[in-house]
Amino acid sequence: ADHLTWYACGPTVYDDAHLGHARTYVCFDIMRRILTDHHHVPVLYVMGVTDIDDKIIARAAEEGRTPRSLAHEYECRFFEDMSLLAVRQPHAKLRVSEHIGHITDYISDIQ
């Protein structure tokens, strides 16, 4: 291949980012910069975002809003926080809600 493909699990977006998020994604960003800027390895960096799960549904119910609106707000806040730390954005974000069919098919196949 002419590039490195890197998938990273991203946040479950039901609350603000915390120090553990910062440490993880700052470290990933440092490794990515070493690969791309120092070793000149093209990197396709993709991040998964869990935007639907029990915690999101429960928090949304507590706040009287939809899980989608809650997840969207916290996803935006997460990436704003990472930008403040100068963490480069992923090339693509894969949201769980956009891949439910693939996930359920996969689970069916392994059962």
Helices and strands as residue ranges (DSSP letters): E 4-12, H 19-33, I 34-38, E 43-50, H 54-63, H 67-84, E 92-95, G 96-98, H 100-110
